[in-house]
Amino acid sequence: MRMGGIEKKRKGRRELQLLLSSVISLALLLSVFLFLSPGPSP
C-alpha cells in the first residue's frame, strides 16, 4: 500500500475502480457461498 497525497489525487479513480471491483467480487463470492451452503430455503 503506497501512501502519498499527490499520488492519491492522481490515482483516485483507479483506486475507486479497484475498490468497486473488489466489493463486487466479494459480493459474488458471498452470494455463491450462501447459495451453496445449506440455509433455511424452501
Biopython code that builds the backbone (N, CA, C, O; Angstrom):
import numpy as np
from Bio.PDB.StructureBuilder import StructureBuilder

atoms = [
    (1, "MET", "N", (0.844, -1.204, 0.000)),
    (1, "MET", "CA", (0.000, 0.000, 0.000)),
    (1, "MET", "C", (0.872, 1.245, 0.000)),
    (1, "MET", "O", (1.693, 1.431, 0.898)),
    (2, "ARG", "N", (0.698, 2.098, -1.005)),
    (2, "ARG", "CA", (1.508, 3.313, -1.093)),
    (2, "ARG", "C", (0.723, 4.482, -0.507)),
    (2, "ARG", "O", (-0.456, 4.667, -0.806)),
    (3, "MET", "N", (1.394, 5.262, 0.326)),
    (3, "MET", "CA", (0.736, 6.420, 0.932)),
    (3, "MET", "C", (1.358, 7.695, 0.377)),
    (3, "MET", "O", (2.518, 7.999, 0.655)),
    (4, "GLY", "N", (0.582, 8.441, -0.411)),
    (4, "GLY", "CA", (1.104, 9.681, -0.989)),
    (4, "GLY", "C", (-0.042, 10.605, -1.333)),
    (4, "GLY", "O", (-1.022, 10.175, -1.942)),
    (5, "GLY", "N", (0.065, 11.880, -0.950)),
    (5, "GLY", "CA", (-1.021, 12.817, -1.227)),
    (5, "GLY", "C", (-1.177, 13.065, -2.721)),
    (5, "GLY", "O", (-2.278, 12.960, -3.261)),
    (6, "ILE", "N", (-0.054, 13.399, -3.401)),
    (6, "ILE", "CA", (-0.134, 13.701, -4.836)),
    (6, "ILE", "C", (-0.549, 12.450, -5.611)),
    (6, "ILE", "O", (-1.410, 12.519, -6.487)),
    (7, "GLU", "N", (0.065, 11.302, -5.287)),
    (7, "GLU", "CA", (-0.272, 10.061, -5.993)),
    (7, "GLU", "C", (-1.723, 9.680, -5.725)),
    (7, "GLU", "O", (-2.407, 9.154, -6.603)),
    (8, "LYS", "N", (-2.184, 9.946, -4.515)),
    (8, "LYS", "CA", (-3.573, 9.628, -4.188)),
    (8, "LYS", "C", (-4.517, 10.452, -5.056)),
    (8, "LYS", "O", (-5.511, 9.937, -5.570)),
    (9, "LYS", "N", (-4.199, 11.738, -5.216)),
    (9, "LYS", "CA", (-5.068, 12.597, -6.031)),
    (9, "LYS", "C", (-5.042, 12.170, -7.494)),
    (9, "LYS", "O", (-6.054, 12.253, -8.189)),
    (10, "ARG", "N", (-3.884, 11.713, -7.956)),
    (10, "ARG", "CA", (-3.777, 11.313, -9.359)),
    (10, "ARG", "C", (-4.442, 9.959, -9.595)),
    (10, "ARG", "O", (-5.105, 9.763, -10.613)),
    (11, "LYS", "N", (-4.266, 9.022, -8.656)),
    (11, "LYS", "CA", (-4.793, 7.672, -8.840)),
    (11, "LYS", "C", (-6.075, 7.477, -8.034)),
    (11, "LYS", "O", (-6.306, 6.406, -7.473)),
    (12, "GLY", "N", (-6.899, 8.506, -7.980)),
    (12, "GLY", "CA", (-8.145, 8.399, -7.223)),
    (12, "GLY", "C", (-9.135, 7.495, -7.931)),
    (12, "GLY", "O", (-9.744, 6.618, -7.320)),
    (13, "ARG", "N", (-9.288, 7.721, -9.228)),
    (13, "ARG", "CA", (-10.255, 6.919, -9.980)),
    (13, "ARG", "C", (-9.834, 5.456, -10.016)),
    (13, "ARG", "O", (-10.671, 4.562, -9.896)),
    (14, "ARG", "N", (-8.542, 5.214, -10.183)),
    (14, "ARG", "CA", (-8.059, 3.827, -10.258)),
    (14, "ARG", "C", (-8.338, 3.104, -8.949)),
    (14, "ARG", "O", (-8.790, 1.959, -8.948)),
    (15, "GLU", "N", (-8.065, 3.783, -7.823)),
    (15, "GLU", "CA", (-8.324, 3.172, -6.517)),
    (15, "GLU", "C", (-9.812, 2.919, -6.339)),
    (15, "GLU", "O", (-10.212, 1.895, -5.784)),
    (16, "LEU", "N", (-10.633, 3.855, -6.812)),
    (16, "LEU", "CA", (-12.074, 3.682, -6.686)),
    (16, "LEU", "C", (-12.535, 2.486, -7.505)),
    (16, "LEU", "O", (-13.360, 1.697, -7.045)),
    (17, "GLN", "N", (-12.008, 2.349, -8.713)),
    (17, "GLN", "CA", (-12.386, 1.206, -9.561)),
    (17, "GLN", "C", (-11.932, -0.093, -8.921)),
    (17, "GLN", "O", (-12.667, -1.080, -8.944)),
    (18, "LEU", "N", (-10.732, -0.111, -8.349)),
    (18, "LEU", "CA", (-10.234, -1.314, -7.684)),
    (18, "LEU", "C", (-11.128, -1.665, -6.502)),
    (18, "LEU", "O", (-11.471, -2.831, -6.305)),
    (19, "LEU", "N", (-11.506, -0.658, -5.714)),
    (19, "LEU", "CA", (-12.359, -0.905, -4.559)),
    (19, "LEU", "C", (-13.715, -1.422, -5.004)),
    (19, "LEU", "O", (-14.257, -2.349, -4.402)),
    (20, "LEU", "N", (-14.267, -0.827, -6.058)),
    (20, "LEU", "CA", (-15.578, -1.255, -6.553)),
    (20, "LEU", "C", (-15.510, -2.690, -7.064)),
    (20, "LEU", "O", (-16.390, -3.496, -6.765)),
    (21, "SER", "N", (-14.481, -3.010, -7.825)),
    (21, "SER", "CA", (-14.352, -4.375, -8.363)),
    (21, "SER", "C", (-14.161, -5.376, -7.229)),
    (21, "SER", "O", (-14.725, -6.469, -7.269)),
    (22, "SER", "N", (-13.377, -5.015, -6.224)),
    (22, "SER", "CA", (-13.159, -5.924, -5.097)),
    (22, "SER", "C", (-14.461, -6.142, -4.329)),
    (22, "SER", "O", (-14.753, -7.257, -3.896)),
    (23, "VAL", "N", (-15.241, -5.073, -4.161)),
    (23, "VAL", "CA", (-16.528, -5.199, -3.463)),
    (23, "VAL", "C", (-17.466, -6.097, -4.252)),
    (23, "VAL", "O", (-18.167, -6.927, -3.673)),
    (24, "ILE", "N", (-17.485, -5.934, -5.578)),
    (24, "ILE", "CA", (-18.357, -6.763, -6.422)),
    (24, "ILE", "C", (-17.932, -8.228, -6.336)),
    (24, "ILE", "O", (-18.774, -9.116, -6.204)),
    (25, "SER", "N", (-16.625, -8.476, -6.410)),
    (25, "SER", "CA", (-16.135, -9.863, -6.332)),
    (25, "SER", "C", (-16.468, -10.464, -4.969)),
    (25, "SER", "O", (-16.854, -11.629, -4.881)),
    (26, "LEU", "N", (-16.318, -9.671, -3.905)),
    (26, "LEU", "CA", (-16.644, -10.170, -2.572)),
    (26, "LEU", "C", (-18.131, -10.493, -2.474)),
    (26, "LEU", "O", (-18.508, -11.509, -1.891)),
    (27, "ALA", "N", (-18.973, -9.637, -3.039)),
    (27, "ALA", "CA", (-20.417, -9.876, -3.002)),
    (27, "ALA", "C", (-20.755, -11.158, -3.770)),
    (27, "ALA", "O", (-21.588, -11.951, -3.331)),
    (28, "LEU", "N", (-20.105, -11.350, -4.913)),
    (28, "LEU", "CA", (-20.356, -12.561, -5.702)),
    (28, "LEU", "C", (-19.931, -13.798, -4.913)),
    (28, "LEU", "O", (-20.667, -14.784, -4.861)),
    (29, "LEU", "N", (-18.750, -13.751, -4.302)),
    (29, "LEU", "CA", (-18.283, -14.887, -3.511)),
    (29, "LEU", "C", (-19.243, -15.166, -2.352)),
    (29, "LEU", "O", (-19.559, -16.321, -2.068)),
    (30, "LEU", "N", (-19.701, -14.111, -1.689)),
    (30, "LEU", "CA", (-20.610, -14.283, -0.560)),
    (30, "LEU", "C", (-21.931, -14.888, -1.022)),
    (30, "LEU", "O", (-22.465, -15.783, -0.367)),
    (31, "SER", "N", (-22.461, -14.408, -2.141)),
    (31, "SER", "CA", (-23.736, -14.925, -2.658)),
    (31, "SER", "C", (-23.581, -16.396, -3.044)),
    (31, "SER", "O", (-24.457, -17.213, -2.759)),
    (32, "VAL", "N", (-22.454, -16.732, -3.698)),
    (32, "VAL", "CA", (-22.224, -18.132, -4.084)),
    (32, "VAL", "C", (-22.099, -19.001, -2.834)),
    (32, "VAL", "O", (-22.644, -20.104, -2.786)),
    (33, "PHE", "N", (-21.383, -18.504, -1.821)),
    (33, "PHE", "CA", (-21.201, -19.262, -0.586)),
    (33, "PHE", "C", (-22.550, -19.500, 0.089)),
    (33, "PHE", "O", (-22.836, -20.606, 0.549)),
    (34, "LEU", "N", (-23.383, -18.447, 0.146)),
    (34, "LEU", "CA", (-24.707, -18.588, 0.762)),
    (34, "LEU", "C", (-25.582, -19.531, -0.060)),
    (34, "LEU", "O", (-26.379, -20.283, 0.501)),
    (35, "PHE", "N", (-25.438, -19.496, -1.376)),
    (35, "PHE", "CA", (-26.255, -20.345, -2.246)),
    (35, "PHE", "C", (-25.854, -21.814, -2.087)),
    (35, "PHE", "O", (-26.711, -22.699, -2.068)),
    (36, "LEU", "N", (-24.534, -22.069, -1.971)),
    (36, "LEU", "CA", (-24.068, -23.454, -1.848)),
    (36, "LEU", "C", (-24.302, -23.991, -0.441)),
    (36, "LEU", "O", (-24.579, -25.177, -0.260)),
    (37, "SER", "N", (-24.187, -23.106, 0.558)),
    (37, "SER", "CA", (-24.357, -23.568, 1.935)),
    (37, "SER", "C", (-25.829, -23.910, 2.196)),
    (37, "SER", "O", (-26.717, -23.196, 1.730)),
    (38, "PRO", "N", (-26.096, -24.994, 2.937)),
    (38, "PRO", "CA", (-27.476, -25.400, 3.253)),
    (38, "PRO", "C", (-28.130, -24.430, 4.224)),
    (38, "PRO", "O", (-27.975, -24.549, 5.439)),
    (39, "GLY", "N", (-28.858, -23.475, 3.676)),
    (39, "GLY", "CA", (-29.512, -22.476, 4.519)),
    (39, "GLY", "C", (-31.012, -22.723, 4.601)),
    (39, "GLY", "O", (-31.526, -23.659, 3.990)),
    (40, "PRO", "N", (-31.712, -21.880, 5.358)),
    (40, "PRO", "CA", (-33.172, -22.018, 5.511)),
    (40, "PRO", "C", (-33.911, -21.622, 4.243)),
    (40, "PRO", "O", (-34.509, -20.547, 4.179)),
    (41, "SER", "N", (-33.873, -22.487, 3.233)),
    (41, "SER", "CA", (-34.553, -22.178, 1.980)),
    (41, "SER", "C", (-35.573, -23.279, 1.677)),
    (41, "SER", "O", (-35.261, -24.459, 1.841)),
    (42, "PRO", "N", (-36.758, -22.927, 1.247)),
    (42, "PRO", "CA", (-37.814, -23.903, 0.960)),
    (42, "PRO", "C", (-37.482, -24.828, -0.211)),
    (42, "PRO", "O", (-38.283, -25.695, -0.559)),
]
sb = StructureBuilder()
sb.init_structure("model")
sb.init_model(0)
sb.init_chain("A")
sb.init_seg("    ")
for serial, (resi, resn, name, xyz) in enumerate(atoms, 1):
    if name == "N":
        sb.init_residue(resn, " ", resi, " ")
    sb.init_atom(name, np.array(xyz, "f"), 0.0, 1.0, " ", f" {name:<3s}", serial, name[0])
structure = sb.get_structure()
